[in-house]
Amino acid sequence: MERVVIKATKRDVTGKKVSQLRREGKMPGVVYGHHIEPIAIVMDAREVTRAMVGLTPSSIVTIDIDGEDHAALIRERQRDYLRNKFIHIDFQAVSRTEKIRARIETVLEGTAPAVKNYNGIVLHEKEYIEVEALPEHLPERFIVDISNLNRIGDMIRISDMSIADDVTVFDDVNDVIVSISGVKEETEDEETASADEPEVVEKGKKEEEA
């Protein structure tokens, strides 16, 4: 993914006065973390919202604060759900030469033949994998191809994934990321009982009325 740069300036405005910044099309934020004191910042709301598209919690971005660059992770995005827009972003500064630990999202891709051929159900059992790596080697997401899940009971474990040697996995490699489960079929007796039920209810109602 291409380098994402977010321009910001240091912010002196705090508390209730921050609302005025938002009315002016600005977005407040803070940068904290690796060997730096927390820095309150303000950004252009439209620009930072566009920059956020497609980014994950493990995406490394560059925060340009008055000409000084900081490599950072997006740690928290506060959103106004009524207006459907971000109102505050926290960034964690990191060192490009020191490993960091993060939870990486697993994203399912493709279509499992077992769904069509055997009415299977895809169970996404592990949505995140905890790893450690240098910032530049940290995956943004793990793409899990499910197109080879052909039968009920087929599964993909962490050990089946192709993960780079410079990424250390902390979860159990035997953990199942995705599996195919079967569909319970109704028996003839269950179908018959289901069909008879409305008649019994209706009959009881008529007896009460009588």
C-alpha positions as CSV (number, residue, x, y, z in Angstrom):
1,M,0.0,0.0,0.0
2,E,1.3,3.5,-0.9
3,R,2.6,5.7,1.9
4,V,-0.2,7.7,3.6
5,V,0.8,11.1,4.9
6,I,-1.5,13.1,7.2
7,K,-0.7,16.8,7.7
8,A,-1.3,18.2,11.1
9,T,-0.4,21.2,13.3
10,K,0.0,21.4,17.1
11,R,-3.2,22.3,18.9
12,D,-3.6,24.6,21.8
13,V,-7.4,24.5,21.9
14,T,-8.8,22.0,24.3
15,G,-12.1,21.2,26.2
16,K,-15.3,22.6,24.9
17,K,-13.5,25.0,22.6
18,V,-12.7,22.0,20.3
19,S,-16.3,22.1,19.0
20,Q,-15.5,25.4,17.3
21,L,-12.6,23.7,15.4
22,R,-15.0,21.0,14.2
23,R,-17.4,23.7,12.9
24,E,-14.5,25.1,11.0
25,G,-13.9,21.8,9.2
26,K,-11.1,20.7,11.4
27,M,-10.6,17.4,13.3
28,P,-8.7,17.2,16.6
29,G,-6.5,14.3,17.5
30,V,-3.5,13.3,19.6
31,V,-0.2,11.5,18.9
32,Y,1.3,9.6,21.8
33,G,3.6,6.6,22.3
34,H,7.2,5.8,21.4
35,H,9.5,8.1,23.5
36,I,7.5,11.2,22.9
37,E,5.2,13.3,25.1
38,P,1.6,13.3,23.9
39,I,1.0,15.9,21.2
40,A,-2.5,17.4,20.7
41,I,-3.0,18.0,17.0
42,V,-5.6,19.4,14.6
43,M,-6.1,18.2,11.0
44,D,-8.3,19.0,8.0
45,A,-11.4,16.9,8.5
46,R,-12.0,16.1,4.8
47,E,-8.4,15.2,4.1
48,V,-8.0,12.9,7.1
49,T,-11.4,11.2,6.4
50,R,-10.2,10.5,2.8
51,A,-6.9,9.2,4.1
52,M,-8.7,6.8,6.5
53,V,-10.4,4.8,3.7
54,G,-9.0,1.3,3.5
55,L,-6.8,1.7,6.6
56,T,-6.7,-0.9,9.4
57,P,-5.5,-0.7,13.0
58,S,-2.2,-2.2,11.8
59,S,-1.7,0.3,8.9
60,I,1.4,2.5,9.4
61,V,0.7,6.2,8.5
62,T,3.0,9.2,8.6
63,I,1.8,12.2,10.7
64,D,3.5,15.4,9.5
65,I,3.3,17.7,12.4
66,D,4.5,21.1,11.4
67,G,7.1,19.5,9.1
68,E,8.2,16.8,11.5
69,D,7.3,13.2,10.5
70,H,6.1,10.6,13.0
71,A,5.3,7.0,12.0
72,A,2.2,5.9,13.7
73,L,-0.7,3.4,14.1
74,I,-4.3,4.4,14.2
75,R,-5.4,3.4,17.7
76,E,-8.9,4.9,18.2
77,R,-11.3,6.6,15.9
78,Q,-14.2,8.4,17.6
79,R,-17.3,8.8,15.4
80,D,-20.4,10.9,15.5
81,Y,-22.9,8.2,14.4
82,L,-25.8,10.7,13.9
83,R,-23.8,12.7,11.4
84,N,-21.7,9.6,10.3
85,K,-18.3,11.3,10.5
86,F,-15.1,11.0,12.5
87,I,-14.7,13.6,15.3
88,H,-11.3,12.6,16.9
89,I,-8.4,10.3,16.1
90,D,-5.7,8.9,18.4
91,F,-2.4,7.9,16.8
92,Q,0.3,5.8,18.5
93,A,3.8,6.8,17.4
94,V,6.1,3.8,16.7
95,S,9.8,3.3,15.9
96,R,10.5,1.9,12.5
97,T,13.5,0.0,14.0
98,E,11.6,-1.7,16.9
99,K,9.1,-4.5,16.6
100,I,5.5,-3.9,17.6
101,R,2.7,-6.3,18.6
102,A,-0.7,-6.0,17.0
103,R,-3.9,-7.9,16.3
104,I,-4.3,-8.4,12.5
105,E,-7.8,-9.0,11.0
106,T,-8.5,-12.1,8.9
107,V,-10.6,-11.5,5.8
108,L,-12.3,-14.4,4.0
109,E,-12.0,-14.3,0.2
110,G,-13.5,-16.6,-2.5
111,T,-16.4,-19.0,-2.5
112,A,-16.3,-22.4,-0.8
113,P,-17.6,-25.2,-3.1
114,A,-19.0,-27.0,0.0
115,V,-21.6,-24.2,0.4
116,K,-23.1,-24.9,-3.1
117,N,-22.6,-28.6,-3.3
118,Y,-23.4,-29.7,0.3
119,N,-25.4,-26.7,1.8
120,G,-22.5,-26.1,4.0
121,I,-22.2,-23.0,6.3
122,V,-19.0,-21.0,6.5
123,L,-17.9,-20.4,10.1
124,H,-15.4,-17.5,10.5
125,E,-14.0,-18.7,13.8
126,K,-11.0,-16.5,14.3
127,E,-11.3,-12.9,13.1
128,Y,-7.9,-11.7,14.4
129,I,-4.4,-13.1,14.8
130,E,-1.9,-11.6,17.2
131,V,1.5,-11.0,15.7
132,E,4.8,-9.1,16.2
133,A,6.9,-7.5,13.5
134,L,8.8,-4.4,12.5
135,P,6.3,-1.7,11.5
136,E,7.2,-1.9,7.8
137,H,6.6,-5.7,7.9
138,L,3.3,-5.6,9.8
139,P,0.5,-7.1,7.7
140,E,-2.5,-4.8,7.3
141,R,-4.8,-7.9,7.0
142,F,-4.6,-11.6,6.4
143,I,-6.5,-12.7,3.3
144,V,-7.9,-16.3,3.7
145,D,-8.8,-18.0,0.5
146,I,-11.7,-20.4,1.1
147,S,-12.1,-21.6,-2.5
148,N,-10.5,-25.0,-1.5
149,L,-13.1,-25.8,1.2
150,N,-14.8,-28.6,-0.7
151,R,-16.6,-30.7,1.9
152,I,-18.3,-30.5,5.3
153,G,-15.7,-30.4,8.0
154,D,-13.0,-28.8,5.9
155,M,-11.1,-26.1,7.7
156,I,-8.2,-23.7,7.5
157,R,-5.8,-23.3,10.5
158,I,-3.2,-20.6,11.2
159,S,-0.6,-23.2,10.3
160,D,-2.1,-23.5,6.8
161,M,-1.5,-19.8,6.1
162,S,1.5,-18.4,4.3
163,I,2.9,-15.9,6.8
164,A,6.3,-14.2,6.2
165,D,9.3,-15.3,8.3
166,D,9.7,-11.8,9.6
167,V,6.3,-11.9,11.3
168,T,6.0,-13.8,14.6
169,V,2.6,-15.3,15.4
170,F,1.6,-15.5,19.1
171,D,-1.6,-17.4,18.8
172,D,-1.7,-21.2,18.6
173,V,-0.9,-22.3,15.1
174,N,-3.5,-25.0,15.4
175,D,-6.3,-22.5,15.9
176,V,-9.0,-22.7,13.3
177,I,-9.6,-19.6,11.3
178,V,-12.5,-20.8,9.2
179,S,-14.4,-24.1,8.8
180,I,-17.4,-25.6,7.0
181,S,-20.3,-26.8,9.1
182,G,-23.3,-28.9,7.9
183,V,-26.9,-27.9,7.9
184,K,-29.3,-29.8,10.2
185,E,-32.2,-31.2,8.0
186,E,-35.7,-31.5,9.4
187,T,-36.9,-35.0,9.8
188,E,-40.3,-36.1,8.4
189,D,-41.7,-36.3,12.0
190,E,-40.6,-32.7,12.7
191,E,-42.2,-31.5,9.4
192,T,-45.5,-33.3,10.2
193,A,-45.6,-31.9,13.7
194,S,-44.9,-28.4,12.4
195,A,-47.7,-28.7,9.9
196,D,-50.2,-30.0,12.5
197,E,-49.5,-27.3,15.1
198,P,-51.7,-24.5,13.6
199,E,-54.7,-26.8,13.6
200,V,-54.3,-27.7,17.3
201,V,-54.0,-24.0,18.2
202,E,-57.1,-23.1,16.2
203,K,-59.0,-26.0,17.7
204,G,-58.2,-24.9,21.2
205,K,-59.3,-21.4,20.4
206,K,-62.7,-22.5,19.1
207,E,-63.2,-24.6,22.3
208,E,-62.5,-21.6,24.4
209,E,-65.0,-19.5,22.5
210,A,-67.6,-22.2,22.9
